[in-house]
Amino acid sequence: MESEVGKLRSVLARRESGRGRRFSPDLRRQISLVGRQLRDEGKSWSEIGAELGMRGESVRRLCDDATPGFAPVEVVNEIVAHGLVLVTPSGFRIEGLDAASAVMLIRRLS
């Protein structure tokens, strides 16, 4: 494991770093693999970051992101609701309301 950490640290040291610089997919995989192995050994994200020569939070984020920029979704056939549909700013969706119920709900939520 020490040799893997050393090789990765060497690659990271040669890389031009800075805010907004992206890691290649291969380098992301390497950081994630080594980071998870060290985490399984009981090391903190800060300790792992120090060993690799990068911020611990960056290592944690790279290890947590299985596929950066994408989230799993489930596509379902949507049943068309009868009546009004209320969607709150926080994402709650309430279907099948009549006008009086929608007005009452909006007043209560205000």
Biopython code that builds the backbone (N, CA, C, O; Angstrom):
import numpy as np
from Bio.PDB.StructureBuilder import StructureBuilder

atoms = [
    (1, "MET", "N", (0.823, -1.193, 0.000)),
    (1, "MET", "CA", (0.000, 0.000, 0.000)),
    (1, "MET", "C", (0.864, 1.252, 0.000)),
    (1, "MET", "O", (0.514, 2.249, -0.632)),
    (2, "GLU", "N", (1.987, 1.207, 0.704)),
    (2, "GLU", "CA", (2.863, 2.386, 0.768)),
    (2, "GLU", "C", (3.372, 2.767, -0.611)),
    (2, "GLU", "O", (3.504, 3.949, -0.927)),
    (3, "SER", "N", (3.663, 1.750, -1.443)),
    (3, "SER", "CA", (4.160, 2.063, -2.781)),
    (3, "SER", "C", (3.061, 2.705, -3.634)),
    (3, "SER", "O", (3.345, 3.592, -4.439)),
    (4, "GLU", "N", (1.793, 2.258, -3.463)),
    (4, "GLU", "CA", (0.684, 2.857, -4.205)),
    (4, "GLU", "C", (0.501, 4.318, -3.789)),
    (4, "GLU", "O", (0.289, 5.191, -4.631)),
    (5, "VAL", "N", (0.585, 4.567, -2.487)),
    (5, "VAL", "CA", (0.452, 5.933, -1.972)),
    (5, "VAL", "C", (1.589, 6.791, -2.507)),
    (5, "VAL", "O", (1.365, 7.924, -2.934)),
    (6, "GLY", "N", (2.797, 6.263, -2.488)),
    (6, "GLY", "CA", (3.966, 7.008, -2.976)),
    (6, "GLY", "C", (3.853, 7.344, -4.451)),
    (6, "GLY", "O", (4.150, 8.466, -4.861)),
    (7, "LYS", "N", (3.423, 6.367, -5.259)),
    (7, "LYS", "CA", (3.267, 6.606, -6.695)),
    (7, "LYS", "C", (2.196, 7.665, -6.955)),
    (7, "LYS", "O", (2.386, 8.567, -7.771)),
    (8, "LEU", "N", (1.072, 7.544, -6.253)),
    (8, "LEU", "CA", (-0.011, 8.498, -6.448)),
    (8, "LEU", "C", (0.400, 9.888, -5.981)),
    (8, "LEU", "O", (0.088, 10.883, -6.635)),
    (9, "ARG", "N", (1.096, 9.956, -4.859)),
    (9, "ARG", "CA", (1.566, 11.256, -4.353)),
    (9, "ARG", "C", (2.512, 11.899, -5.374)),
    (9, "ARG", "O", (2.465, 13.111, -5.585)),
    (10, "SER", "N", (3.365, 11.092, -6.003)),
    (10, "SER", "CA", (4.295, 11.585, -7.006)),
    (10, "SER", "C", (3.548, 12.138, -8.222)),
    (10, "SER", "O", (3.897, 13.200, -8.737)),
    (11, "VAL", "N", (2.521, 11.416, -8.680)),
    (11, "VAL", "CA", (1.717, 11.869, -9.819)),
    (11, "VAL", "C", (1.018, 13.183, -9.478)),
    (11, "VAL", "O", (0.993, 14.110, -10.287)),
    (12, "LEU", "N", (0.447, 13.254, -8.264)),
    (12, "LEU", "CA", (-0.259, 14.457, -7.841)),
    (12, "LEU", "C", (0.694, 15.645, -7.691)),
    (12, "LEU", "O", (0.314, 16.781, -7.973)),
    (13, "ALA", "N", (1.929, 15.392, -7.249)),
    (13, "ALA", "CA", (2.901, 16.470, -7.061)),
    (13, "ALA", "C", (3.329, 17.076, -8.401)),
    (13, "ALA", "O", (3.611, 18.272, -8.474)),
    (14, "ARG", "N", (3.378, 16.263, -9.458)),
    (14, "ARG", "CA", (3.776, 16.750, -10.777)),
    (14, "ARG", "C", (2.637, 17.482, -11.489)),
    (14, "ARG", "O", (2.869, 18.230, -12.439)),
    (15, "ARG", "N", (1.423, 17.264, -11.031)),
    (15, "ARG", "CA", (0.239, 17.834, -11.667)),
    (15, "ARG", "C", (0.082, 19.301, -11.276)),
    (15, "ARG", "O", (0.275, 19.667, -10.116)),
    (16, "GLU", "N", (-0.270, 20.135, -12.250)),
    (16, "GLU", "CA", (-0.544, 21.542, -11.943)),
    (16, "GLU", "C", (-1.878, 21.601, -11.217)),
    (16, "GLU", "O", (-2.892, 21.128, -11.730)),
    (17, "SER", "N", (-1.877, 22.177, -10.032)),
    (17, "SER", "CA", (-3.098, 22.211, -9.239)),
    (17, "SER", "C", (-3.652, 23.615, -9.164)),
    (17, "SER", "O", (-2.999, 24.577, -9.566)),
    (18, "GLY", "N", (-4.831, 23.721, -8.660)),
    (18, "GLY", "CA", (-5.473, 25.019, -8.485)),
    (18, "GLY", "C", (-6.967, 24.882, -8.510)),
    (18, "GLY", "O", (-7.509, 23.876, -8.969)),
    (19, "ARG", "N", (-7.624, 25.893, -8.017)),
    (19, "ARG", "CA", (-9.078, 25.885, -7.952)),
    (19, "ARG", "C", (-9.669, 25.734, -9.351)),
    (19, "ARG", "O", (-9.284, 26.446, -10.279)),
    (20, "GLY", "N", (-10.601, 24.805, -9.490)),
    (20, "GLY", "CA", (-11.270, 24.599, -10.768)),
    (20, "GLY", "C", (-10.568, 23.621, -11.695)),
    (20, "GLY", "O", (-11.110, 23.263, -12.740)),
    (21, "ARG", "N", (-9.363, 23.181, -11.325)),
    (21, "ARG", "CA", (-8.657, 22.203, -12.158)),
    (21, "ARG", "C", (-9.309, 20.840, -11.955)),
    (21, "ARG", "O", (-9.570, 20.433, -10.823)),
    (22, "ARG", "N", (-9.566, 20.154, -13.025)),
    (22, "ARG", "CA", (-10.243, 18.862, -12.980)),
    (22, "ARG", "C", (-9.225, 17.729, -12.976)),
    (22, "ARG", "O", (-8.143, 17.835, -13.554)),
    (23, "PHE", "N", (-9.602, 16.636, -12.303)),
    (23, "PHE", "CA", (-8.798, 15.426, -12.340)),
    (23, "PHE", "C", (-9.281, 14.578, -13.511)),
    (23, "PHE", "O", (-10.477, 14.529, -13.796)),
    (24, "SER", "N", (-8.346, 13.909, -14.191)),
    (24, "SER", "CA", (-8.748, 13.015, -15.270)),
    (24, "SER", "C", (-9.526, 11.845, -14.661)),
    (24, "SER", "O", (-9.352, 11.545, -13.480)),
    (25, "PRO", "N", (-10.377, 11.182, -15.441)),
    (25, "PRO", "CA", (-11.129, 10.042, -14.906)),
    (25, "PRO", "C", (-10.221, 8.960, -14.319)),
    (25, "PRO", "O", (-10.554, 8.355, -13.300)),
    (26, "ASP", "N", (-9.069, 8.716, -14.963)),
    (26, "ASP", "CA", (-8.144, 7.704, -14.465)),
    (26, "ASP", "C", (-7.559, 8.121, -13.111)),
    (26, "ASP", "O", (-7.469, 7.307, -12.192)),
    (27, "LEU", "N", (-7.166, 9.384, -12.995)),
    (27, "LEU", "CA", (-6.603, 9.879, -11.741)),
    (27, "LEU", "C", (-7.660, 9.879, -10.642)),
    (27, "LEU", "O", (-7.351, 9.581, -9.488)),
    (28, "ARG", "N", (-8.910, 10.211, -10.988)),
    (28, "ARG", "CA", (-10.011, 10.153, -10.015)),
    (28, "ARG", "C", (-10.164, 8.734, -9.476)),
    (28, "ARG", "O", (-10.339, 8.530, -8.275)),
    (29, "ARG", "N", (-10.094, 7.750, -10.387)),
    (29, "ARG", "CA", (-10.218, 6.339, -9.974)),
    (29, "ARG", "C", (-9.080, 5.949, -9.036)),
    (29, "ARG", "O", (-9.302, 5.272, -8.033)),
    (30, "GLN", "N", (-7.864, 6.378, -9.365)),
    (30, "GLN", "CA", (-6.711, 6.047, -8.524)),
    (30, "GLN", "C", (-6.853, 6.667, -7.135)),
    (30, "GLN", "O", (-6.629, 5.997, -6.127)),
    (31, "ILE", "N", (-7.221, 7.935, -7.084)),
    (31, "ILE", "CA", (-7.392, 8.609, -5.795)),
    (31, "ILE", "C", (-8.490, 7.915, -4.996)),
    (31, "ILE", "O", (-8.341, 7.688, -3.795)),
    (32, "SER", "N", (-9.583, 7.582, -5.657)),
    (32, "SER", "CA", (-10.701, 6.927, -4.990)),
    (32, "SER", "C", (-10.302, 5.560, -4.448)),
    (32, "SER", "O", (-10.640, 5.216, -3.315)),
    (33, "LEU", "N", (-9.593, 4.791, -5.244)),
    (33, "LEU", "CA", (-9.167, 3.445, -4.821)),
    (33, "LEU", "C", (-8.242, 3.516, -3.613)),
    (33, "LEU", "O", (-8.466, 2.833, -2.614)),
    (34, "VAL", "N", (-7.213, 4.333, -3.702)),
    (34, "VAL", "CA", (-6.259, 4.460, -2.600)),
    (34, "VAL", "C", (-6.936, 5.077, -1.380)),
    (34, "VAL", "O", (-6.728, 4.621, -0.256)),
    (35, "GLY", "N", (-7.744, 6.111, -1.598)),
    (35, "GLY", "CA", (-8.437, 6.765, -0.492)),
    (35, "GLY", "C", (-9.347, 5.821, 0.263)),
    (35, "GLY", "O", (-9.369, 5.829, 1.494)),
    (36, "ARG", "N", (-10.101, 5.006, -0.461)),
    (36, "ARG", "CA", (-11.006, 4.038, 0.187)),
    (36, "ARG", "C", (-10.229, 2.967, 0.942)),
    (36, "ARG", "O", (-10.632, 2.545, 2.026)),
    (37, "GLN", "N", (-9.112, 2.529, 0.365)),
    (37, "GLN", "CA", (-8.292, 1.524, 1.066)),
    (37, "GLN", "C", (-7.747, 2.096, 2.373)),
    (37, "GLN", "O", (-7.789, 1.433, 3.409)),
    (38, "LEU", "N", (-7.241, 3.315, 2.324)),
    (38, "LEU", "CA", (-6.719, 3.944, 3.542)),
    (38, "LEU", "C", (-7.837, 4.211, 4.540)),
    (38, "LEU", "O", (-7.638, 4.082, 5.748)),
    (39, "ARG", "N", (-9.001, 4.578, 4.044)),
    (39, "ARG", "CA", (-10.150, 4.813, 4.923)),
    (39, "ARG", "C", (-10.560, 3.515, 5.614)),
    (39, "ARG", "O", (-10.898, 3.517, 6.798)),
    (40, "ASP", "N", (-10.530, 2.400, 4.867)),
    (40, "ASP", "CA", (-10.847, 1.092, 5.445)),
    (40, "ASP", "C", (-9.842, 0.687, 6.519)),
    (40, "ASP", "O", (-10.163, -0.090, 7.419)),
    (41, "GLU", "N", (-8.633, 1.215, 6.419)),
    (41, "GLU", "CA", (-7.606, 0.948, 7.438)),
    (41, "GLU", "C", (-7.817, 1.807, 8.679)),
    (41, "GLU", "O", (-7.101, 1.652, 9.669)),
    (42, "GLY", "N", (-8.799, 2.714, 8.636)),
    (42, "GLY", "CA", (-9.127, 3.517, 9.807)),
    (42, "GLY", "C", (-8.571, 4.924, 9.813)),
    (42, "GLY", "O", (-8.650, 5.614, 10.830)),
    (43, "LYS", "N", (-8.010, 5.361, 8.701)),
    (43, "LYS", "CA", (-7.441, 6.708, 8.657)),
    (43, "LYS", "C", (-8.532, 7.735, 8.388)),
    (43, "LYS", "O", (-9.525, 7.444, 7.722)),
    (44, "SER", "N", (-8.336, 8.935, 8.912)),
    (44, "SER", "CA", (-9.289, 10.027, 8.684)),
    (44, "SER", "C", (-9.036, 10.622, 7.308)),
    (44, "SER", "O", (-7.989, 10.400, 6.699)),
    (45, "TRP", "N", (-10.023, 11.389, 6.826)),
    (45, "TRP", "CA", (-9.861, 12.041, 5.529)),
    (45, "TRP", "C", (-8.690, 13.014, 5.556)),
    (45, "TRP", "O", (-7.979, 13.156, 4.561)),
    (46, "SER", "N", (-8.484, 13.681, 6.682)),
    (46, "SER", "CA", (-7.360, 14.616, 6.806)),
    (46, "SER", "C", (-6.028, 13.886, 6.708)),
    (46, "SER", "O", (-5.103, 14.349, 6.041)),
    (47, "GLU", "N", (-5.937, 12.737, 7.378)),
    (47, "GLU", "CA", (-4.701, 11.946, 7.322)),
    (47, "GLU", "C", (-4.438, 11.444, 5.909)),
    (47, "GLU", "O", (-3.303, 11.458, 5.433)),
    (48, "ILE", "N", (-5.502, 11.002, 5.247)),
    (48, "ILE", "CA", (-5.355, 10.505, 3.876)),
    (48, "ILE", "C", (-4.909, 11.641, 2.956)),
    (48, "ILE", "O", (-4.019, 11.465, 2.124)),
    (49, "GLY", "N", (-5.533, 12.801, 3.113)),
    (49, "GLY", "CA", (-5.150, 13.961, 2.306)),
    (49, "GLY", "C", (-3.702, 14.338, 2.522)),
    (49, "GLY", "O", (-2.988, 14.648, 1.568)),
    (50, "ALA", "N", (-3.257, 14.316, 3.783)),
    (50, "ALA", "CA", (-1.861, 14.656, 4.088)),
    (50, "ALA", "C", (-0.910, 13.658, 3.427)),
    (50, "ALA", "O", (0.134, 14.048, 2.903)),
    (51, "GLU", "N", (-1.264, 12.381, 3.449)),
    (51, "GLU", "CA", (-0.409, 11.366, 2.814)),
    (51, "GLU", "C", (-0.319, 11.562, 1.308)),
    (51, "GLU", "O", (0.728, 11.326, 0.706)),
    (52, "LEU", "N", (-1.420, 11.995, 0.703)),
    (52, "LEU", "CA", (-1.439, 12.165, -0.750)),
    (52, "LEU", "C", (-0.997, 13.555, -1.184)),
    (52, "LEU", "O", (-0.736, 13.783, -2.365)),
    (53, "GLY", "N", (-0.911, 14.487, -0.237)),
    (53, "GLY", "CA", (-0.508, 15.847, -0.579)),
    (53, "GLY", "C", (-1.645, 16.677, -1.135)),
    (53, "GLY", "O", (-1.436, 17.539, -1.989)),
    (54, "MET", "N", (-2.847, 16.417, -0.654)),
    (54, "MET", "CA", (-3.998, 17.200, -1.091)),
    (54, "MET", "C", (-4.958, 17.383, 0.081)),
    (54, "MET", "O", (-4.768, 16.776, 1.135)),
    (55, "ARG", "N", (-5.981, 18.210, -0.091)),
    (55, "ARG", "CA", (-6.932, 18.454, 0.984)),
    (55, "ARG", "C", (-7.738, 17.194, 1.279)),
    (55, "ARG", "O", (-8.137, 16.478, 0.360)),
    (56, "GLY", "N", (-7.972, 16.928, 2.545)),
    (56, "GLY", "CA", (-8.761, 15.769, 2.948)),
    (56, "GLY", "C", (-10.176, 15.811, 2.408)),
    (56, "GLY", "O", (-10.735, 14.780, 2.036)),
    (57, "GLU", "N", (-10.758, 17.007, 2.364)),
    (57, "GLU", "CA", (-12.124, 17.151, 1.844)),
    (57, "GLU", "C", (-12.185, 16.801, 0.357)),
    (57, "GLU", "O", (-13.182, 16.251, -0.109)),
    (58, "SER", "N", (-11.140, 17.112, -0.376)),
    (58, "SER", "CA", (-11.103, 16.758, -1.803)),
    (58, "SER", "C", (-11.050, 15.244, -1.969)),
    (58, "SER", "O", (-11.716, 14.686, -2.841)),
    (59, "VAL", "N", (-10.263, 14.588, -1.140)),
    (59, "VAL", "CA", (-10.172, 13.125, -1.207)),
    (59, "VAL", "C", (-11.527, 12.508, -0.872)),
    (59, "VAL", "O", (-11.986, 11.591, -1.554)),
    (60, "ARG", "N", (-12.167, 13.022, 0.191)),
    (60, "ARG", "CA", (-13.470, 12.487, 0.592)),
    (60, "ARG", "C", (-14.484, 12.635, -0.540)),
    (60, "ARG", "O", (-15.222, 11.700, -0.849)),
    (61, "ARG", "N", (-14.511, 13.809, -1.150)),
    (61, "ARG", "CA", (-15.453, 14.056, -2.236)),
    (61, "ARG", "C", (-15.198, 13.129, -3.416)),
    (61, "ARG", "O", (-16.139, 12.597, -4.005)),
    (62, "LEU", "N", (-13.934, 12.935, -3.763)),
    (62, "LEU", "CA", (-13.608, 12.052, -4.881)),
    (62, "LEU", "C", (-13.937, 10.604, -4.565)),
    (62, "LEU", "O", (-14.318, 9.848, -5.459)),
    (63, "CYS", "N", (-13.795, 10.206, -3.309)),
    (63, "CYS", "CA", (-14.123, 8.835, -2.924)),
    (63, "CYS", "C", (-15.630, 8.611, -2.866)),
    (63, "CYS", "O", (-16.100, 7.501, -3.114)),
    (64, "ASP", "N", (-16.382, 9.643, -2.544)),
    (64, "ASP", "CA", (-17.834, 9.523, -2.448)),
    (64, "ASP", "C", (-18.516, 9.576, -3.800)),
    (64, "ASP", "O", (-19.595, 9.009, -3.973)),
    (65, "ASP", "N", (-17.904, 10.248, -4.758)),
    (65, "ASP", "CA", (-18.518, 10.406, -6.078)),
    (65, "ASP", "C", (-18.226, 9.186, -6.943)),
    (65, "ASP", "O", (-17.138, 9.060, -7.506)),
    (66, "ALA", "N", (-19.211, 8.286, -7.046)),
    (66, "ALA", "CA", (-19.035, 7.119, -7.900)),
    (66, "ALA", "C", (-18.957, 7.564, -9.363)),
    (66, "ALA", "O", (-18.069, 7.133, -10.099)),
    (67, "THR", "N", (-19.871, 8.412, -9.774)),
    (67, "THR", "CA", (-19.877, 8.972, -11.115)),
    (67, "THR", "C", (-20.118, 10.456, -10.985)),
    (67, "THR", "O", (-21.267, 10.889, -10.891)),
    (68, "PRO", "N", (-19.062, 11.243, -10.979)),
    (68, "PRO", "CA", (-19.229, 12.670, -10.744)),
    (68, "PRO", "C", (-20.179, 13.327, -11.736)),
    (68, "PRO", "O", (-20.120, 13.080, -12.940)),
    (69, "GLY", "N", (-21.055, 14.171, -11.200)),
    (69, "GLY", "CA", (-21.972, 14.909, -12.047)),
    (69, "GLY", "C", (-23.251, 14.173, -12.378)),
    (69, "GLY", "O", (-24.145, 14.759, -12.989)),
    (70, "PHE", "N", (-23.374, 12.921, -12.003)),
    (70, "PHE", "CA", (-24.566, 12.162, -12.314)),
    (70, "PHE", "C", (-25.133, 11.553, -11.040)),
    (70, "PHE", "O", (-24.391, 11.223, -10.115)),
    (71, "ALA", "N", (-26.431, 11.409, -11.000)),
    (71, "ALA", "CA", (-27.108, 10.764, -9.886)),
    (71, "ALA", "C", (-28.056, 9.723, -10.467)),
    (71, "ALA", "O", (-28.649, 9.945, -11.522)),
    (72, "PRO", "N", (-28.202, 8.591, -9.790)),
    (72, "PRO", "CA", (-29.119, 7.577, -10.314)),
    (72, "PRO", "C", (-30.554, 8.097, -10.276)),
    (72, "PRO", "O", (-30.961, 8.765, -9.326)),
    (73, "VAL", "N", (-31.305, 7.784, -11.312)),
    (73, "VAL", "CA", (-32.707, 8.177, -11.375)),
    (73, "VAL", "C", (-33.545, 6.976, -11.774)),
    (73, "VAL", "O", (-33.046, 6.018, -12.366)),
    (74, "GLU", "N", (-34.807, 7.042, -11.445)),
    (74, "GLU", "CA", (-35.738, 5.993, -11.838)),
    (74, "GLU", "C", (-36.830, 6.659, -12.665)),
    (74, "GLU", "O", (-37.467, 7.608, -12.207)),
    (75, "VAL", "N", (-37.047, 6.169, -13.872)),
    (75, "VAL", "CA", (-38.063, 6.729, -14.742)),
    (75, "VAL", "C", (-39.313, 5.871, -14.601)),
    (75, "VAL", "O", (-39.266, 4.652, -14.764)),
    (76, "VAL", "N", (-40.427, 6.521, -14.296)),
    (76, "VAL", "CA", (-41.696, 5.803, -14.130)),
    (76, "VAL", "C", (-42.750, 6.459, -14.999)),
    (76, "VAL", "O", (-42.657, 7.639, -15.336)),
    (77, "ASN", "N", (-43.747, 5.680, -15.353)),
    (77, "ASN", "CA", (-44.885, 6.255, -16.069)),
    (77, "ASN", "C", (-45.682, 7.069, -15.072)),
    (77, "ASN", "O", (-46.080, 6.564, -14.022)),
    (78, "GLU", "N", (-45.916, 8.329, -15.399)),
    (78, "GLU", "CA", (-46.628, 9.215, -14.486)),
    (78, "GLU", "C", (-48.126, 9.111, -14.734)),
    (78, "GLU", "O", (-48.597, 9.191, -15.869)),
    (79, "ILE", "N", (-48.854, 8.931, -13.651)),
    (79, "ILE", "CA", (-50.304, 8.894, -13.738)),
    (79, "ILE", "C", (-50.801, 10.329, -13.652)),
    (79, "ILE", "O", (-50.413, 11.079, -12.757)),
    (80, "VAL", "N", (-51.656, 10.700, -14.583)),
    (80, "VAL", "CA", (-52.173, 12.064, -14.595)),
    (80, "VAL", "C", (-53.187, 12.199, -13.467)),
    (80, "VAL", "O", (-54.153, 11.440, -13.389)),
    (81, "ALA", "N", (-52.955, 13.176, -12.596)),
    (81, "ALA", "CA", (-53.836, 13.390, -11.459)),
    (81, "ALA", "C", (-55.046, 14.215, -11.866)),
    (81, "ALA", "O", (-54.963, 15.068, -12.750)),
    (82, "HIS", "N", (-56.156, 13.955, -11.218)),
    (82, "HIS", "CA", (-57.351, 14.766, -11.413)),
    (82, "HIS", "C", (-57.348, 15.857, -10.357)),
    (82, "HIS", "O", (-57.025, 15.591, -9.199)),
    (83, "GLY", "N", (-57.691, 17.039, -10.721)),
    (83, "GLY", "CA", (-57.692, 18.136, -9.770)),
    (83, "GLY", "C", (-56.394, 18.910, -9.867)),
    (83, "GLY", "O", (-55.604, 18.712, -10.791)),
    (84, "LEU", "N", (-56.181, 19.791, -8.907)),
    (84, "LEU", "CA", (-54.998, 20.642, -8.896)),
    (84, "LEU", "C", (-53.796, 19.895, -8.337)),
    (84, "LEU", "O", (-53.932, 18.943, -7.568)),
    (85, "VAL", "N", (-52.624, 20.348, -8.742)),
    (85, "VAL", "CA", (-51.369, 19.813, -8.216)),
    (85, "VAL", "C", (-50.609, 20.982, -7.609)),
    (85, "VAL", "O", (-50.407, 22.001, -8.269)),
    (86, "LEU", "N", (-50.187, 20.843, -6.354)),
    (86, "LEU", "CA", (-49.434, 21.886, -5.664)),
    (86, "LEU", "C", (-48.020, 21.372, -5.442)),
    (86, "LEU", "O", (-47.826, 20.299, -4.871)),
    (87, "VAL", "N", (-47.034, 22.141, -5.892)),
    (87, "VAL", "CA", (-45.629, 21.798, -5.670)),
    (87, "VAL", "C", (-45.011, 22.942, -4.880)),
    (87, "VAL", "O", (-44.997, 24.085, -5.335)),
    (88, "THR", "N", (-44.497, 22.626, -3.688)),
    (88, "THR", "CA", (-43.915, 23.649, -2.827)),
    (88, "THR", "C", (-42.487, 23.959, -3.261)),
    (88, "THR", "O", (-41.874, 23.154, -3.962)),
    (89, "PRO", "N", (-41.943, 25.108, -2.859)),
    (89, "PRO", "CA", (-40.558, 25.443, -3.207)),
    (89, "PRO", "C", (-39.555, 24.412, -2.685)),
    (89, "PRO", "O", (-38.480, 24.252, -3.264)),
    (90, "SER", "N", (-39.892, 23.716, -1.606)),
    (90, "SER", "CA", (-38.975, 22.714, -1.072)),
    (90, "SER", "C", (-39.148, 21.351, -1.727)),
    (90, "SER", "O", (-38.456, 20.399, -1.364)),
    (91, "GLY", "N", (-40.078, 21.241, -2.702)),
    (91, "GLY", "CA", (-40.173, 20.018, -3.484)),
    (91, "GLY", "C", (-41.312, 19.084, -3.133)),
    (91, "GLY", "O", (-41.448, 18.035, -3.763)),
    (92, "PHE", "N", (-42.133, 19.419, -2.159)),
    (92, "PHE", "CA", (-43.276, 18.571, -1.853)),
    (92, "PHE", "C", (-44.308, 18.709, -2.955)),
    (92, "PHE", "O", (-44.561, 19.812, -3.439)),
    (93, "ARG", "N", (-44.904, 17.595, -3.355)),
    (93, "ARG", "CA", (-45.905, 17.586, -4.422)),
    (93, "ARG", "C", (-47.190, 16.990, -3.864)),
    (93, "ARG", "O", (-47.194, 15.867, -3.359)),
    (94, "ILE", "N", (-48.273, 17.742, -3.959)),
    (94, "ILE", "CA", (-49.568, 17.293, -3.455)),
    (94, "ILE", "C", (-50.531, 17.325, -4.626)),
    (94, "ILE", "O", (-50.735, 18.370, -5.243)),
    (95, "GLU", "N", (-51.130, 16.168, -4.932)),
    (95, "GLU", "CA", (-51.989, 16.049, -6.103)),
    (95, "GLU", "C", (-53.439, 15.805, -5.693)),
    (95, "GLU", "O", (-53.729, 15.374, -4.577)),
    (96, "GLY", "N", (-54.327, 16.091, -6.621)),
    (96, "GLY", "CA", (-55.733, 15.762, -6.443)),
    (96, "GLY", "C", (-56.513, 16.751, -5.599)),
    (96, "GLY", "O", (-57.549, 16.398, -5.034)),
    (97, "LEU", "N", (-56.044, 17.961, -5.503)),
    (97, "LEU", "CA", (-56.730, 18.963, -4.687)),
    (97, "LEU", "C", (-57.849, 19.638, -5.475)),
    (97, "LEU", "O", (-57.749, 19.829, -6.686)),
    (98, "ASP", "N", (-58.915, 19.994, -4.762)),
    (98, "ASP", "CA", (-59.905, 20.880, -5.367)),
    (98, "ASP", "C", (-59.486, 22.305, -5.014)),
    (98, "ASP", "O", (-58.571, 22.494, -4.211)),
    (99, "ALA", "N", (-60.125, 23.288, -5.588)),
    (99, "ALA", "CA", (-59.708, 24.684, -5.395)),
    (99, "ALA", "C", (-59.747, 25.091, -3.928)),
    (99, "ALA", "O", (-58.819, 25.743, -3.449)),
    (100, "ALA", "N", (-60.801, 24.720, -3.204)),
    (100, "ALA", "CA", (-60.933, 25.107, -1.791)),
    (100, "ALA", "C", (-59.820, 24.494, -0.952)),
    (100, "ALA", "O", (-59.262, 25.165, -0.084)),
    (101, "SER", "N", (-59.491, 23.241, -1.196)),
    (101, "SER", "CA", (-58.416, 22.563, -0.446)),
    (101, "SER", "C", (-57.064, 23.203, -0.752)),
    (101, "SER", "O", (-56.237, 23.359, 0.146)),
    (102, "ALA", "N", (-56.834, 23.571, -2.002)),
    (102, "ALA", "CA", (-55.565, 24.190, -2.380)),
    (102, "ALA", "C", (-55.411, 25.540, -1.685)),
    (102, "ALA", "O", (-54.330, 25.862, -1.191)),
    (103, "VAL", "N", (-56.497, 26.342, -1.640)),
    (103, "VAL", "CA", (-56.449, 27.642, -0.986)),
    (103, "VAL", "C", (-56.166, 27.469, 0.497)),
    (103, "VAL", "O", (-55.331, 28.180, 1.055)),
    (104, "MET", "N", (-56.860, 26.521, 1.148)),
    (104, "MET", "CA", (-56.662, 26.278, 2.574)),
    (104, "MET", "C", (-55.215, 25.851, 2.853)),
    (104, "MET", "O", (-54.601, 26.325, 3.809)),
    (105, "LEU", "N", (-54.682, 24.972, 2.035)),
    (105, "LEU", "CA", (-53.311, 24.485, 2.222)),
    (105, "LEU", "C", (-52.297, 25.618, 2.050)),
    (105, "LEU", "O", (-51.360, 25.737, 2.839)),
    (106, "ILE", "N", (-52.478, 26.426, 1.047)),
    (106, "ILE", "CA", (-51.568, 27.547, 0.804)),
    (106, "ILE", "C", (-51.590, 28.518, 1.991)),
    (106, "ILE", "O", (-50.544, 29.006, 2.418)),
    (107, "ARG", "N", (-52.788, 28.794, 2.520)),
    (107, "ARG", "CA", (-52.889, 29.683, 3.684)),
    (107, "ARG", "C", (-52.183, 29.104, 4.890)),
    (107, "ARG", "O", (-51.519, 29.833, 5.627)),
    (108, "ARG", "N", (-52.315, 27.802, 5.106)),
    (108, "ARG", "CA", (-51.669, 27.159, 6.257)),
    (108, "ARG", "C", (-50.155, 27.159, 6.104)),
    (108, "ARG", "O", (-49.435, 27.315, 7.090)),
    (109, "LEU", "N", (-49.668, 26.989, 4.899)),
    (109, "LEU", "CA", (-48.226, 26.937, 4.657)),
    (109, "LEU", "C", (-47.591, 28.316, 4.692)),
    (109, "LEU", "O", (-46.376, 28.431, 4.858)),
    (110, "SER", "N", (-48.388, 29.362, 4.537)),
    (110, "SER", "CA", (-47.847, 30.732, 4.500)),
    (110, "SER", "C", (-47.441, 31.214, 5.860)),
    (110, "SER", "O", (-46.969, 32.342, 5.999)),
]
sb = StructureBuilder()
sb.init_structure("model")
sb.init_model(0)
sb.init_chain("A")
sb.init_seg("    ")
for serial, (resi, resn, name, xyz) in enumerate(atoms, 1):
    if name == "N":
        sb.init_residue(resn, " ", resi, " ")
    sb.init_atom(name, np.array(xyz, "f"), 0.0, 1.0, " ", f" {name:<3s}", serial, name[0])
structure = sb.get_structure()
